[in-house]
Amino acid sequence: MGAVCAALSLRKDSAIASMTADDVLVQTLIEWGVDTIFGIPGDGINGLIESLRRRKDEIRFIQVRHEEAAAFAACAYAKWTGRLGVCIATSGPGGILRREA
């Protein structure tokens, strides 16, 4: 019985070890109840976009045309749904930090 538990533990640890930081971030967002992310792809977040693509049945990515639009869309989404609003983008002129009550 101990060998079976050890084998299962190793399998779980190796699955975690094969996850990237982007995979961990997406998994955490899903666990927090996030189902929609607004953003614009870019070189600095290609890994995150790929992680979102692999989990597209669990979390939706809505591409916008400007970084600021992603921030405004996430803010509006949070206000209208009461859920956590999330946006992602690389650095750019519209990369702003917004927090409204």
C-alpha positions as CSV (number, residue, x, y, z in Angstrom):
1,M,0.0,0.0,0.0
2,G,2.9,2.4,0.8
3,A,4.4,1.8,-2.6
4,V,1.1,2.8,-4.3
5,C,0.9,6.0,-2.3
6,A,4.5,6.8,-3.1
7,A,3.9,6.2,-6.8
8,L,0.8,8.4,-6.8
9,S,2.7,11.1,-4.9
10,L,5.5,11.0,-7.4
11,R,3.1,11.2,-10.3
12,K,1.4,14.3,-8.7
13,D,4.8,15.9,-8.0
14,S,6.0,15.4,-11.5
15,A,2.8,16.9,-12.9
16,I,3.3,19.9,-10.8
17,A,7.0,20.1,-11.7
18,S,6.0,20.1,-15.4
19,M,3.8,23.2,-14.9
20,T,5.2,26.6,-15.9
21,A,4.7,29.7,-13.9
22,D,2.0,30.7,-16.5
23,D,0.2,27.4,-15.9
24,V,0.2,28.0,-12.1
25,L,-1.1,31.6,-12.6
26,V,-4.0,30.3,-14.8
27,Q,-4.8,27.5,-12.4
28,T,-4.9,30.0,-9.5
29,L,-7.2,32.3,-11.4
30,I,-9.5,29.5,-12.1
31,E,-9.5,28.4,-8.5
32,W,-10.4,32.0,-7.6
33,G,-13.4,31.8,-9.8
34,V,-12.1,33.9,-12.7
35,D,-13.9,32.8,-15.9
36,T,-13.0,35.8,-18.2
37,I,-9.8,37.7,-18.9
38,F,-9.5,40.7,-21.1
39,G,-6.2,41.5,-22.8
40,I,-3.9,41.9,-25.7
41,P,-1.2,39.4,-26.6
42,G,2.4,40.5,-26.7
43,D,5.9,39.0,-26.6
44,G,6.2,39.3,-22.9
45,I,3.1,37.3,-22.1
46,N,3.1,34.7,-24.9
47,G,3.5,31.9,-22.4
48,L,0.5,33.1,-20.5
49,I,-1.6,33.3,-23.7
50,E,-0.6,29.7,-24.5
51,S,-1.6,28.6,-21.0
52,L,-5.0,30.3,-21.4
53,R,-5.4,28.6,-24.8
54,R,-4.8,25.2,-23.3
55,R,-7.5,25.9,-20.6
56,K,-10.0,27.6,-22.9
57,D,-12.8,25.4,-21.8
58,E,-12.4,26.7,-18.2
59,I,-11.4,30.4,-18.7
60,R,-12.2,32.7,-21.6
61,F,-9.7,35.2,-23.1
62,I,-11.3,38.2,-24.8
63,Q,-8.8,40.1,-27.0
64,V,-9.1,43.8,-27.2
65,R,-7.3,46.4,-29.4
66,H,-5.6,48.4,-26.7
67,E,-4.2,47.9,-23.2
68,E,-6.4,50.6,-21.7
69,A,-9.5,48.9,-23.3
70,A,-8.6,45.7,-21.4
71,A,-8.4,47.6,-18.1
72,F,-11.7,49.4,-18.7
73,A,-13.4,46.1,-19.9
74,A,-12.2,44.3,-16.8
75,C,-13.4,47.1,-14.6
76,A,-16.9,47.2,-16.2
77,Y,-17.1,43.4,-16.1
78,A,-16.4,43.4,-12.3
79,K,-18.9,46.2,-11.7
80,W,-21.7,44.5,-13.7
81,T,-21.1,40.9,-12.6
82,G,-19.7,41.3,-9.1
83,R,-16.9,38.9,-10.1
84,L,-13.2,39.5,-10.2
85,G,-12.2,41.6,-13.3
86,V,-8.9,40.6,-14.8
87,C,-6.9,42.1,-17.6
88,I,-3.4,41.3,-19.0
89,A,-1.1,43.1,-21.4
90,T,2.5,43.8,-22.0
91,S,3.8,47.3,-21.2
92,G,2.4,50.0,-23.4
93,P,0.9,53.5,-23.3
94,G,-2.5,52.1,-22.1
95,G,-1.0,49.9,-19.3
96,I,-2.7,51.6,-16.4
97,L,-3.5,50.5,-12.9
98,R,-7.2,51.1,-12.0
99,R,-8.9,50.3,-8.8
100,E,-12.4,51.5,-8.2
101,A,-14.8,50.7,-5.4
